[in-house]
Amino acid sequence: MEVYNFGAGPATMPKQVIQQIRKDLPSYQGSGMSIMEISHRSKIFEEIIGTAEKDLRELLKIPNNYQVLFFQGGCTQQFTAAPLNLGKKYHRIALLDSGHWATRAGIEARLVGMDVDVLASSKESNYTKLPIIKKKPADTYDYLHITTNNTIEGTAYSKLPDVGKLTLVGDMSSNFLGQQYNINDFGEVMAGAQKNLGIAGLTIVIVRNDLLSNNENLPSMLDYQVFAKNKSMFNTPPVFAIYVAGLVLKWVKSQGGLVEMEKRNQTKSNLLYDFLDHSELFTAPVIKSDRSLTNVVFITGNQKVDQDLISQAASKGLLNIKGHRLVGGMRASLYNSMPLTGVERLVDFLEKFEKNQRGRS
Ligand SMILES: *Cc1c(COP(=O)(O)O)cnc(C)c1O
């Protein structure tokens, strides 16, 4: 049975990439060694990480005055690293509370001594829309943390808020490479790889040179300057995850880059939202203007029906559509590697399920 994985992360990957990994595994490019066995200081790996950076720069049009850093520790570790590196003048950061991951970022920043001001929150509306800044924020923040796509709640900024001169730090984990942004609008972008760039174990940080710290007291493993100086090889980098990211980047390029990825994600999510909006059983709770292209949240309002739906879907090869435990209901993640056919199959299934429900009541 053909299987479609709608999980939020670790998430589905391009079939071609999995096949390439399989082919490369016993002996990478005739070296007689697996990619897992070669030194990160070898020519082979230097080529892999160098090409990955080059392709990423090309795809995201990253300006030359930005560093591309390869970290471990997940995006969560960057909730600690960003304030340590960037929060050096005011020790004060601003936050847009758009849901779970934004809240987490605030908690971690406070743990390293930052004052965190929530400029706006959409908690009162259960995060079914994005928080709106009512007045121009003060300049006395080191930066404003924003979650460009809220993986759990299913909202996304298609247009960034106007924050004046304030430096924007974007957690782009779940729409990285899936939606176009201008890197110049950010002082820093952080993204875990396991949603749209490959496998867990790698986190990308893109940071503007003038924001690199000269603080010698920072722990080396969290210091952007140390990683920049050592080309992300201060210690052993996650070689396999970087190799996989390189393959995914090549795949994105071969498919037509970010313009094409965003177009496809728009088409896929439109198809699903359109069905949900016309359904009598399902509701997509997020307001239209703020809907995510990559994480589509929907509910029936009846937990038993939801559970029934989720298990029936799984038996048809439509996997992991259970919503996050914090919000319940269902969530279909439609990252770059989810083909349109997968979404068509899902909509088809939901349609039939709804008809059967009607038959019952
Ligand atoms: C998944 C996710 C995270 C957490 O990433 P880890 O790599 O598990 O630390 C943070 N922010 C967003 C928006 C995410 O989707």
The ligand as an SDF file (V2000), in Angstrom:
LIG
                    3D

 15 15  0  0  0  0  0  0  0  0999 V2000
    9.7970   21.6630   15.6480 C   0  0  0  0  0  0  0  0  0  0  0  0
    9.9250   23.0840   15.9880 C   0  0  0  0  0  0  0  0  0  0  0  0
   10.7970   23.5390   16.9860 C   0  0  0  0  0  0  0  0  0  0  0  0
   11.6250   22.6050   17.8410 C   0  0  0  0  0  0  0  0  0  0  0  0
   12.6110   22.0180   17.1120 O   0  0  0  0  0  0  0  0  0  0  0  0
   13.6090   20.9490   17.7640 P   0  0  0  0  0  0  0  0  0  0  0  0
   14.5350   20.7140   16.6310 O   0  0  0  0  0  0  0  0  0  0  0  0
   12.8170   19.7660   18.1560 O   0  0  0  0  0  0  0  0  0  0  0  0
   14.2860   21.5970   18.9130 O   0  0  0  0  0  0  0  0  0  0  0  0
   10.8890   24.8960   17.2080 C   0  0  0  0  0  0  0  0  0  0  0  0
   10.1520   25.7590   16.5040 N   0  0  0  0  0  0  0  0  0  0  0  0
    9.2790   25.3700   15.5500 C   0  0  0  0  0  0  0  0  0  0  0  0
    8.4880   26.3940   14.8090 C   0  0  0  0  0  0  0  0  0  0  0  0
    9.1490   24.0180   15.2680 C   0  0  0  0  0  0  0  0  0  0  0  0
    8.2820   23.6260   14.3270 O   0  0  0  0  0  0  0  0  0  0  0  0
  1  2  1  0
  2  3  1  0
  2 14  2  0
  3  4  1  0
  3 10  2  0
  4  5  1  0
  5  6  1  0
  6  7  2  0
  6  8  1  0
  6  9  1  0
 10 11  1  0
 11 12  2  0
 12 13  1  0
 12 14  1  0
 14 15  1  0
M  END
$$$$
